[in-house]
Amino acid sequence: MSTPDAAGALAGRVALVTGAARNIGAASALAIAAAGGRVLATDVEPDGLAATAERLRAARGDHAVTTRVADLADATTADDLVATCLETYGRIDVIVHAAVDEARGRVEDLTPEQHQHAFAVNVGAAIWLLRAALPHLPDDGASVVLFSSVQAHRGRWGESLYGATKAAVEGLTRHLAVELGPRRVRVNAISPGWVTETHTPSATERATYPLGRLGTMADIASVVVFLASDATSWMTGAVVNVDGGLSVRHPVDAVRLGSEAARPQEQRSWLRRVAGRGRR
């Protein structure tokens, strides 16, 4: 799917985008540039970051992006990134924190180092970036976009640490929205469903989502642009579910539909007819 174009909704604005080497971070950087913004893109992966920058320059010109390889687990990198943004573009209007440590592992196998790294990248980096940028954000409004996950609300085997960090992101979003509202800084978060552009979903996986498909990076990036733009100038402290309806589907319904989707077509038709009679 092509990168969404918001017809100049971010013209003249500068965004610092973390996790820009791949997936949602890369798509967000591309979408912001397509909407007229300029981007300082950062990631710990130099090759992926270079690939994102190449795509962005090809689409929007050399001045549309500057890159910096940085490890956000190190809190001191935040000051350097903000300083680079100011030196290059003279301003900073938007922070999109898409970098993530997925932090998988059973609780008995997790180490203190894993715990510290996951919270440093997923939660701490958002705080340090905002703290470094705060004196330089414009008086007429700025936007911070963070990322939660469905795992903030639903348990999943082997993802307790990741889920805990994402629950912390939601709490951080609400507290920062209240604290920074008087300074015209809006803080919102996106809670994505499963987004992929490499996996071919099974019928069971598709049936889990009311919209009948998994998401794409562009589905999320378009909402990043929306939250960064003046269209949401009276919106702060929100956690926006962008998940194809997954978060509102009853789990029993999801199991039933998944089981039905895995059946042959003739059985699925018969099950629907029976279910319809039951409702009457």
DRENGU-850904 format. One record per residue (C-alpha): residue in three letters; x, y, z. Coordinates in Angstrom, 1 decimal. Layout:
BEGIN
<r rest="Ala" u="X" v="Y" w="Z"/>
...
//
This chain:
BEGIN
<r rest="Met" u="0.0" v="0.0" w="0.0"/>
<r rest="Ser" u="1.3" v="3.5" w="-0.8"/>
<r rest="Thr" u="2.3" v="5.9" w="1.9"/>
<r rest="Pro" u="-0.7" v="8.2" w="2.8"/>
<r rest="Asp" u="-0.5" v="11.7" w="1.6"/>
<r rest="Ala" u="-2.3" v="14.3" w="3.8"/>
<r rest="Ala" u="-2.0" v="17.1" w="1.3"/>
<r rest="Gly" u="0.5" v="19.3" w="3.2"/>
<r rest="Ala" u="-1.1" v="18.8" w="6.7"/>
<r rest="Leu" u="2.4" v="19.0" w="8.2"/>
<r rest="Ala" u="4.0" v="21.6" w="5.9"/>
<r rest="Gly" u="6.8" v="23.5" w="7.5"/>
<r rest="Arg" u="6.9" v="21.2" w="10.6"/>
<r rest="Val" u="9.8" v="19.1" w="11.8"/>
<r rest="Ala" u="9.4" v="15.7" w="13.4"/>
<r rest="Leu" u="11.8" v="13.5" w="15.3"/>
<r rest="Val" u="10.9" v="9.9" w="14.5"/>
<r rest="Thr" u="12.5" v="7.0" w="16.4"/>
<r rest="Gly" u="12.5" v="3.4" w="15.2"/>
<r rest="Ala" u="12.7" v="4.7" w="11.7"/>
<r rest="Ala" u="14.7" v="1.8" w="10.2"/>
<r rest="Arg" u="11.6" v="-0.4" w="9.6"/>
<r rest="Asn" u="8.0" v="-1.1" w="10.1"/>
<r rest="Ile" u="5.8" v="1.5" w="11.8"/>
<r rest="Gly" u="8.7" v="3.9" w="12.4"/>
<r rest="Ala" u="9.8" v="3.9" w="8.8"/>
<r rest="Ala" u="6.2" v="4.2" w="7.5"/>
<r rest="Ser" u="5.6" v="7.2" w="9.9"/>
<r rest="Ala" u="8.7" v="9.0" w="8.6"/>
<r rest="Leu" u="7.6" v="8.5" w="5.0"/>
<r rest="Ala" u="4.0" v="9.6" w="5.8"/>
<r rest="Ile" u="5.2" v="12.8" w="7.6"/>
<r rest="Ala" u="7.4" v="13.8" w="4.7"/>
<r rest="Ala" u="4.5" v="13.1" w="2.3"/>
<r rest="Ala" u="2.4" v="15.5" w="4.3"/>
<r rest="Gly" u="5.0" v="18.2" w="3.9"/>
<r rest="Gly" u="7.0" v="17.7" w="7.0"/>
<r rest="Arg" u="10.8" v="17.2" w="7.5"/>
<r rest="Val" u="12.2" v="14.4" w="9.5"/>
<r rest="Leu" u="15.1" v="13.6" w="11.8"/>
<r rest="Ala" u="15.0" v="9.8" w="11.6"/>
<r rest="Thr" u="16.8" v="7.7" w="14.1"/>
<r rest="Asp" u="17.3" v="4.0" w="14.9"/>
<r rest="Val" u="19.9" v="1.7" w="16.3"/>
<r rest="Glu" u="20.0" v="-0.2" w="12.9"/>
<r rest="Pro" u="22.2" v="1.8" w="10.4"/>
<r rest="Asp" u="21.4" v="-0.3" w="7.3"/>
<r rest="Gly" u="17.6" v="-0.1" w="7.8"/>
<r rest="Leu" u="17.8" v="3.6" w="8.6"/>
<r rest="Ala" u="19.8" v="4.3" w="5.5"/>
<r rest="Ala" u="17.2" v="2.4" w="3.4"/>
<r rest="Thr" u="14.4" v="4.5" w="4.9"/>
<r rest="Ala" u="16.3" v="7.7" w="4.2"/>
<r rest="Glu" u="17.0" v="6.7" w="0.6"/>
<r rest="Arg" u="13.2" v="6.1" w="0.0"/>
<r rest="Leu" u="12.4" v="9.4" w="1.7"/>
<r rest="Arg" u="14.9" v="11.5" w="-0.3"/>
<r rest="Ala" u="13.8" v="9.9" w="-3.5"/>
<r rest="Ala" u="10.2" v="10.9" w="-2.8"/>
<r rest="Arg" u="10.7" v="14.3" w="-1.2"/>
<r rest="Gly" u="14.2" v="15.6" w="-1.8"/>
<r rest="Asp" u="17.5" v="15.6" w="0.2"/>
<r rest="His" u="16.4" v="18.2" w="2.7"/>
<r rest="Ala" u="13.4" v="16.2" w="3.8"/>
<r rest="Val" u="15.4" v="13.9" w="6.1"/>
<r rest="Thr" u="18.4" v="13.7" w="8.3"/>
<r rest="Thr" u="19.4" v="10.5" w="10.0"/>
<r rest="Arg" u="21.2" v="9.7" w="13.2"/>
<r rest="Val" u="22.1" v="6.2" w="14.4"/>
<r rest="Ala" u="21.4" v="6.1" w="18.2"/>
<r rest="Asp" u="20.7" v="3.7" w="21.0"/>
<r rest="Leu" u="17.7" v="5.0" w="22.9"/>
<r rest="Ala" u="18.5" v="2.7" w="25.9"/>
<r rest="Asp" u="21.1" v="5.4" w="26.6"/>
<r rest="Ala" u="19.3" v="8.3" w="28.1"/>
<r rest="Thr" u="22.0" v="10.8" w="27.0"/>
<r rest="Thr" u="21.2" v="10.3" w="23.3"/>
<r rest="Ala" u="18.0" v="12.3" w="23.7"/>
<r rest="Asp" u="19.9" v="15.6" w="24.1"/>
<r rest="Asp" u="22.1" v="14.8" w="21.1"/>
<r rest="Leu" u="19.1" v="14.0" w="18.9"/>
<r rest="Val" u="17.2" v="17.1" w="19.8"/>
<r rest="Ala" u="20.3" v="19.2" w="19.3"/>
<r rest="Thr" u="20.8" v="17.7" w="15.8"/>
<r rest="Cys" u="17.2" v="18.4" w="14.9"/>
<r rest="Leu" u="17.6" v="22.1" w="15.9"/>
<r rest="Glu" u="21.0" v="22.4" w="14.2"/>
<r rest="Thr" u="19.6" v="20.9" w="10.9"/>
<r rest="Tyr" u="16.1" v="22.4" w="10.8"/>
<r rest="Gly" u="16.0" v="25.1" w="13.4"/>
<r rest="Arg" u="12.9" v="23.7" w="15.1"/>
<r rest="Ile" u="11.1" v="20.7" w="16.4"/>
<r rest="Asp" u="7.3" v="20.3" w="16.3"/>
<r rest="Val" u="6.5" v="16.6" w="16.6"/>
<r rest="Ile" u="8.0" v="13.6" w="18.4"/>
<r rest="Val" u="7.0" v="10.1" w="17.2"/>
<r rest="His" u="8.4" v="7.5" w="19.4"/>
<r rest="Ala" u="8.1" v="4.2" w="17.5"/>
<r rest="Ala" u="11.3" v="2.5" w="18.6"/>
<r rest="Val" u="10.5" v="-0.7" w="20.5"/>
<r rest="Asp" u="12.1" v="-3.5" w="22.5"/>
<r rest="Glu" u="9.7" v="-6.4" w="22.0"/>
<r rest="Ala" u="11.1" v="-8.0" w="25.2"/>
<r rest="Arg" u="9.8" v="-11.5" w="24.8"/>
<r rest="Gly" u="10.4" v="-14.3" w="27.3"/>
<r rest="Arg" u="8.7" v="-16.3" w="30.1"/>
<r rest="Val" u="8.9" v="-14.5" w="33.4"/>
<r rest="Glu" u="11.2" v="-17.2" w="34.9"/>
<r rest="Asp" u="13.7" v="-16.6" w="32.0"/>
<r rest="Leu" u="13.7" v="-12.8" w="32.1"/>
<r rest="Thr" u="16.9" v="-11.0" w="33.4"/>
<r rest="Pro" u="17.2" v="-7.7" w="35.1"/>
<r rest="Glu" u="19.1" v="-6.5" w="32.0"/>
<r rest="Gln" u="16.2" v="-7.3" w="29.8"/>
<r rest="His" u="13.8" v="-5.5" w="32.1"/>
<r rest="Gln" u="15.9" v="-2.4" w="32.3"/>
<r rest="His" u="16.5" v="-2.3" w="28.5"/>
<r rest="Ala" u="12.8" v="-2.8" w="27.7"/>
<r rest="Phe" u="11.6" v="0.0" w="30.0"/>
<r rest="Ala" u="14.5" v="2.3" w="28.9"/>
<r rest="Val" u="13.6" v="2.0" w="25.2"/>
<r rest="Asn" u="9.8" v="1.7" w="25.3"/>
<r rest="Val" u="9.1" v="4.1" w="28.2"/>
<r rest="Gly" u="12.2" v="6.0" w="29.3"/>
<r rest="Ala" u="13.2" v="7.2" w="25.9"/>
<r rest="Ala" u="9.8" v="8.9" w="25.4"/>
<r rest="Ile" u="10.4" v="10.9" w="28.7"/>
<r rest="Trp" u="14.0" v="11.8" w="27.9"/>
<r rest="Leu" u="13.2" v="12.9" w="24.4"/>
<r rest="Leu" u="10.3" v="15.1" w="25.5"/>
<r rest="Arg" u="12.3" v="16.6" w="28.3"/>
<r rest="Ala" u="15.2" v="17.5" w="25.9"/>
<r rest="Ala" u="12.7" v="18.9" w="23.4"/>
<r rest="Leu" u="10.4" v="20.8" w="25.7"/>
<r rest="Pro" u="12.3" v="24.1" w="25.9"/>
<r rest="His" u="12.3" v="24.2" w="22.1"/>
<r rest="Leu" u="8.8" v="23.2" w="21.2"/>
<r rest="Pro" u="6.7" v="26.0" w="19.6"/>
<r rest="Asp" u="4.3" v="28.1" w="21.7"/>
<r rest="Asp" u="1.5" v="27.6" w="19.3"/>
<r rest="Gly" u="1.3" v="23.8" w="19.8"/>
<r rest="Ala" u="3.3" v="20.6" w="19.5"/>
<r rest="Ser" u="2.4" v="17.0" w="19.2"/>
<r rest="Val" u="3.9" v="13.8" w="20.8"/>
<r rest="Val" u="2.8" v="10.4" w="19.4"/>
<r rest="Leu" u="3.6" v="7.3" w="21.5"/>
<r rest="Phe" u="2.8" v="3.7" w="20.9"/>
<r rest="Ser" u="0.9" v="1.2" w="23.0"/>
<r rest="Ser" u="-0.2" v="-2.3" w="22.1"/>
<r rest="Val" u="-3.1" v="-4.7" w="22.5"/>
<r rest="Gln" u="-0.8" v="-6.4" w="25.0"/>
<r rest="Ala" u="-1.3" v="-3.5" w="27.3"/>
<r rest="His" u="-4.8" v="-4.9" w="28.0"/>
<r rest="Arg" u="-4.7" v="-8.5" w="27.1"/>
<r rest="Gly" u="-2.4" v="-11.2" w="28.4"/>
<r rest="Arg" u="-0.3" v="-13.3" w="26.1"/>
<r rest="Trp" u="2.2" v="-16.1" w="26.8"/>
<r rest="Gly" u="5.8" v="-14.9" w="27.0"/>
<r rest="Glu" u="5.0" v="-11.2" w="26.6"/>
<r rest="Ser" u="4.5" v="-10.0" w="30.2"/>
<r rest="Leu" u="7.4" v="-7.6" w="30.1"/>
<r rest="Tyr" u="6.4" v="-6.1" w="26.8"/>
<r rest="Gly" u="2.8" v="-5.8" w="27.9"/>
<r rest="Ala" u="3.9" v="-4.0" w="31.1"/>
<r rest="Thr" u="6.0" v="-1.5" w="29.2"/>
<r rest="Lys" u="3.0" v="-0.7" w="26.9"/>
<r rest="Ala" u="0.6" v="-0.3" w="29.8"/>
<r rest="Ala" u="3.2" v="2.1" w="31.2"/>
<r rest="Val" u="3.1" v="4.0" w="27.9"/>
<r rest="Glu" u="-0.7" v="4.5" w="28.2"/>
<r rest="Gly" u="-0.3" v="5.8" w="31.8"/>
<r rest="Leu" u="2.5" v="8.1" w="30.7"/>
<r rest="Thr" u="0.4" v="9.4" w="27.8"/>
<r rest="Arg" u="-2.4" v="10.5" w="30.2"/>
<r rest="His" u="-0.2" v="12.1" w="32.8"/>
<r rest="Leu" u="1.9" v="14.0" w="30.3"/>
<r rest="Ala" u="-1.3" v="15.2" w="28.5"/>
<r rest="Val" u="-2.4" v="16.8" w="31.8"/>
<r rest="Glu" u="1.0" v="18.1" w="32.8"/>
<r rest="Leu" u="1.9" v="19.6" w="29.4"/>
<r rest="Gly" u="-1.6" v="20.7" w="28.2"/>
<r rest="Pro" u="-1.1" v="24.3" w="29.5"/>
<r rest="Arg" u="2.1" v="24.5" w="27.4"/>
<r rest="Arg" u="0.1" v="23.5" w="24.2"/>
<r rest="Val" u="1.8" v="20.2" w="24.0"/>
<r rest="Arg" u="-0.5" v="17.4" w="23.0"/>
<r rest="Val" u="0.4" v="13.8" w="23.9"/>
<r rest="Asn" u="-1.5" v="10.9" w="22.4"/>
<r rest="Ala" u="-0.8" v="7.2" w="21.8"/>
<r rest="Ile" u="-1.8" v="4.7" w="19.1"/>
<r rest="Ser" u="-2.6" v="1.1" w="20.0"/>
<r rest="Pro" u="-2.1" v="-0.9" w="16.8"/>
<r rest="Gly" u="-3.4" v="-4.3" w="16.0"/>
<r rest="Trp" u="-1.2" v="-6.8" w="14.2"/>
<r rest="Val" u="0.3" v="-5.0" w="11.2"/>
<r rest="Thr" u="2.5" v="-6.8" w="8.6"/>
<r rest="Glu" u="3.4" v="-6.6" w="5.0"/>
<r rest="Thr" u="5.3" v="-9.8" w="4.8"/>
<r rest="His" u="3.0" v="-12.4" w="6.4"/>
<r rest="Thr" u="0.1" v="-13.9" w="4.5"/>
<r rest="Pro" u="-2.7" v="-14.3" w="7.1"/>
<r rest="Ser" u="-4.7" v="-17.5" w="7.4"/>
<r rest="Ala" u="-8.5" v="-17.4" w="7.3"/>
<r rest="Thr" u="-8.6" v="-17.8" w="11.0"/>
<r rest="Glu" u="-6.3" v="-14.8" w="11.6"/>
<r rest="Arg" u="-8.4" v="-12.6" w="9.3"/>
<r rest="Ala" u="-11.6" v="-13.7" w="11.0"/>
<r rest="Thr" u="-10.3" v="-12.4" w="14.3"/>
<r rest="Tyr" u="-10.6" v="-8.9" w="13.0"/>
<r rest="Pro" u="-14.1" v="-7.4" w="12.4"/>
<r rest="Leu" u="-12.8" v="-5.7" w="9.2"/>
<r rest="Gly" u="-11.5" v="-9.1" w="8.0"/>
<r rest="Arg" u="-7.9" v="-8.3" w="7.4"/>
<r rest="Leu" u="-4.6" v="-7.5" w="9.2"/>
<r rest="Gly" u="-3.3" v="-4.0" w="9.2"/>
<r rest="Thr" u="-0.6" v="-2.4" w="7.1"/>
<r rest="Met" u="2.1" v="0.1" w="8.1"/>
<r rest="Ala" u="0.3" v="2.7" w="6.1"/>
<r rest="Asp" u="-2.8" v="2.2" w="8.2"/>
<r rest="Ile" u="-0.9" v="3.2" w="11.3"/>
<r rest="Ala" u="1.2" v="5.9" w="9.6"/>
<r rest="Ser" u="-1.9" v="7.8" w="8.4"/>
<r rest="Val" u="-3.1" v="8.1" w="12.0"/>
<r rest="Val" u="0.4" v="9.4" w="13.1"/>
<r rest="Val" u="0.0" v="12.2" w="10.6"/>
<r rest="Phe" u="-3.6" v="12.8" w="11.8"/>
<r rest="Leu" u="-2.4" v="13.1" w="15.4"/>
<r rest="Ala" u="0.5" v="15.3" w="14.5"/>
<r rest="Ser" u="-1.6" v="17.7" w="12.5"/>
<r rest="Asp" u="-4.0" v="20.6" w="13.4"/>
<r rest="Ala" u="-6.9" v="18.3" w="12.8"/>
<r rest="Thr" u="-6.4" v="17.0" w="16.3"/>
<r rest="Ser" u="-5.6" v="20.4" w="18.0"/>
<r rest="Trp" u="-8.2" v="19.7" w="20.8"/>
<r rest="Met" u="-7.2" v="16.1" w="21.3"/>
<r rest="Thr" u="-4.8" v="15.0" w="24.0"/>
<r rest="Gly" u="-4.4" v="12.1" w="26.4"/>
<r rest="Ala" u="-6.1" v="9.7" w="24.0"/>
<r rest="Val" u="-5.1" v="6.1" w="23.3"/>
<r rest="Val" u="-6.4" v="5.4" w="19.8"/>
<r rest="Asn" u="-7.1" v="1.8" w="18.8"/>
<r rest="Val" u="-6.1" v="1.3" w="15.2"/>
<r rest="Asp" u="-6.7" v="-2.4" w="15.1"/>
<r rest="Gly" u="-9.4" v="-3.3" w="12.6"/>
<r rest="Gly" u="-11.9" v="-3.7" w="15.5"/>
<r rest="Leu" u="-9.9" v="-6.4" w="17.4"/>
<r rest="Ser" u="-10.1" v="-4.5" w="20.7"/>
<r rest="Val" u="-13.9" v="-4.5" w="20.7"/>
<r rest="Arg" u="-14.6" v="-8.1" w="19.6"/>
<r rest="His" u="-15.7" v="-10.5" w="22.3"/>
<r rest="Pro" u="-13.1" v="-13.2" w="22.7"/>
<r rest="Val" u="-15.7" v="-16.0" w="22.5"/>
<r rest="Asp" u="-16.9" v="-14.6" w="19.2"/>
<r rest="Ala" u="-13.3" v="-14.5" w="17.9"/>
<r rest="Val" u="-12.8" v="-18.1" w="18.8"/>
<r rest="Arg" u="-16.1" v="-19.1" w="17.1"/>
<r rest="Leu" u="-15.4" v="-17.2" w="13.9"/>
<r rest="Gly" u="-11.8" v="-18.5" w="13.8"/>
<r rest="Ser" u="-13.0" v="-22.0" w="14.1"/>
<r rest="Glu" u="-15.6" v="-21.4" w="11.4"/>
<r rest="Ala" u="-13.1" v="-19.8" w="9.1"/>
<r rest="Ala" u="-10.9" v="-22.9" w="9.2"/>
<r rest="Arg" u="-13.7" v="-25.1" w="8.0"/>
<r rest="Pro" u="-14.5" v="-25.9" w="4.4"/>
<r rest="Gln" u="-16.7" v="-23.5" w="2.5"/>
<r rest="Glu" u="-19.8" v="-25.7" w="2.5"/>
<r rest="Gln" u="-19.6" v="-26.1" w="6.3"/>
<r rest="Arg" u="-19.2" v="-22.4" w="6.8"/>
<r rest="Ser" u="-22.4" v="-21.7" w="4.8"/>
<r rest="Trp" u="-24.3" v="-24.4" w="6.8"/>
<r rest="Leu" u="-23.1" v="-22.9" w="10.1"/>
<r rest="Arg" u="-24.2" v="-19.4" w="9.1"/>
<r rest="Arg" u="-27.6" v="-20.7" w="8.2"/>
<r rest="Val" u="-28.0" v="-22.5" w="11.5"/>
<r rest="Ala" u="-26.8" v="-19.4" w="13.4"/>
<r rest="Gly" u="-29.3" v="-17.3" w="11.5"/>
<r rest="Arg" u="-32.2" v="-19.6" w="12.5"/>
<r rest="Gly" u="-31.1" v="-19.5" w="16.1"/>
<r rest="Arg" u="-31.2" v="-15.7" w="16.1"/>
<r rest="Arg" u="-34.8" v="-15.7" w="14.9"/>
//
